[in-house]
Amino acid sequence: MKKHKPESIAAQALGFIDDKTKEIVGQIHTSTTYIRDADNQYRNGRVYARDNNPTFEQPESVLNALEGGHQTLLFASGMAAATAVFQALNPGDHVIVPKVMYWALRNWLKTFATRWGLHITFVDATDLAQLRAAIKPGKTKLVWIESPANPIWSITDIAATCEIAHAAGALVAVDSTVATPVLTRPIEQGADIVMHAATKYLNGHSDVVAGTLTCARDSETWQRIRSIRAQIGGIAGPFEAWLLMRGMRTLFPRVRVACVSAQKIAEHFSTSSMSAQIAEVLYPGLPTFKGHTIAAKQMQGGFGGMMSIRFQPSATNSGEAIAIAVAAKTALWKRATSLGGVESLIEHRASVEGEGTPAPPDLLRLSVGIEDAQDLIDDLTQALVFAHHQT
Ligand SMILES: Cc1ncc(COP(=O)(O)O)c(C=O)c1O
C-alpha cells in the first residue's frame, strides 16, 4: 500500500474505517470491563480498562506513525507521561536534565524524584561540553531534554545529545511538546523516547488534558513504563482520548498557521518602531536567536508557535511592571496559562513559575494561535502603547 505523507495520516486517522459499521470516525468506548471466555480465558486481549481501552488505540497508533515509533502510550496528562519515564528507573540511578524545562516537571524532579532516590544533575543542555562532563559512566541512565524549552525556547541539539548519551549507555527522552511531530521527529535523530503534553498542540483546542510517550524500540525500560501506566492507572478517560483524536486530525494545518504567524509577529516586534520598547524577542525562527542554527537543522517547516518578549523599562517603571501591564491590556490575546491551542495566550511566566525560574521578570510568554496574524500584532501593539503611557 502507498505510504502516505504525515498530513494525510493525521487528517484521516490512518484511513480508519470501522469494519462493522463503515463509520470513518471511531467510537467512544466506555466499558471498564470485558467478558471472559467460557473456558476462563481472555482471548480478546482485554481484561480491565485501567490497563487499556479501545478508544486509546486510534490516537496512539496515529501518533506512533507520525513520530516513526515502535509503540505509543496515552496517559492522563503530560506530567503522568513524563513522570512514568523517571519512575521506570531504579533508586540510585543518575539522570541529567536541563536547567531550562517545563517548570512543574523540574519541581517534581527536585522534590519527589530525589526522594525516590534518583540522582539528578541539572545542566545547560544547549552546551554539549557541560552535558558530556555531567555523564557519570555506568551510573547515568537517562538524559532528558526539551526542545524548544519553556519559557525561553532554548534549543538542544537532539542528535548530538543522543550521541553523547548513547556512548555512555544512557537513554535519551525528549519532551517534544512545543516542536510537535509536524516540525521535529526526535526518533529519527536518535532519541529513545518522545514525550508530549497532548494537552497542547496534539489536541489543540484547550479542552483535553492528556500526555503521550512513544518509544523507538521495545526495551526493559519501556515494559516498565507500560506496567507503571497499567498499575498506577494514569490513563486518559475515553472521552478525552476521542477528543484528542479529533484534534490530531487538524494538527498539521494548525501548527503551520501558528508557525507562519509566530515568525511574522517575532519579526515585527524585533524590527518595527515598537522595538525600542522591547528588550528582546525570544523566538527560534529569528536568525539572531542563540539556537537558530540548530533549530534550522532539526526543525522542518517552521520554528513553532511559542515565543517570549522581554520589555524595556520606561522612565518610571520596571520591565516587569510594563510586561504585566501589557498582559492586562491585551484583548485578543487571552491572559491564561497553557499553550498550543487555536486561541493565542499571553502570560507573565515568572509569576507562575516562582523561585528558580529561568524566566526574567520582564518576560511575557506568548502562545500563538490561528487567529489573523495582523490582528494579533495590532492587539499587542495597542497594549504596549497603553502600558508605556500608563505605567
Ligand atoms: C513542555 C511541557 N511539557 C509537559 C507539560 C505537562 O503537561 P500536562 O499539563 O498535560 O501535565 C507541559 C504543560 O504545560 C508543557 O508545556
PDBQT file of the ligand as one rigid body, heavy atoms in Angstrom, charges set to zero:
ROOT
HETATM    1  C1  LIG A 401       6.603  21.417  27.556  1.00  0.00    +0.000 C 
HETATM    2  C2  LIG A 401       5.609  20.814  28.514  1.00  0.00    +0.000 A 
HETATM    3  N1  LIG A 401       5.822  19.579  28.973  1.00  0.00    +0.000 NA
HETATM    4  C3  LIG A 401       4.954  18.998  29.835  1.00  0.00    +0.000 A 
HETATM    5  C4  LIG A 401       3.826  19.657  30.296  1.00  0.00    +0.000 A 
HETATM    6  C5  LIG A 401       2.894  18.977  31.248  1.00  0.00    +0.000 C 
HETATM    7  O1  LIG A 401       1.704  18.619  30.592  1.00  0.00    +0.000 OA
HETATM    8  P1  LIG A 401       0.297  18.499  31.351  1.00  0.00    +0.000 P 
HETATM    9  O2  LIG A 401      -0.099  19.877  31.772  1.00  0.00    +0.000 OA
HETATM   10  O3  LIG A 401      -0.611  17.859  30.355  1.00  0.00    +0.000 OA
HETATM   11  O4  LIG A 401       0.530  17.598  32.544  1.00  0.00    +0.000 OA
HETATM   12  C6  LIG A 401       3.579  20.940  29.845  1.00  0.00    +0.000 A 
HETATM   13  C7  LIG A 401       2.394  21.684  30.340  1.00  0.00    +0.000 C 
HETATM   14  O5  LIG A 401       2.330  22.906  30.256  1.00  0.00    +0.000 OA
HETATM   15  C8  LIG A 401       4.490  21.537  28.935  1.00  0.00    +0.000 A 
HETATM   16  O6  LIG A 401       4.288  22.805  28.463  1.00  0.00    +0.000 OA
ENDROOT
TORSDOF 0
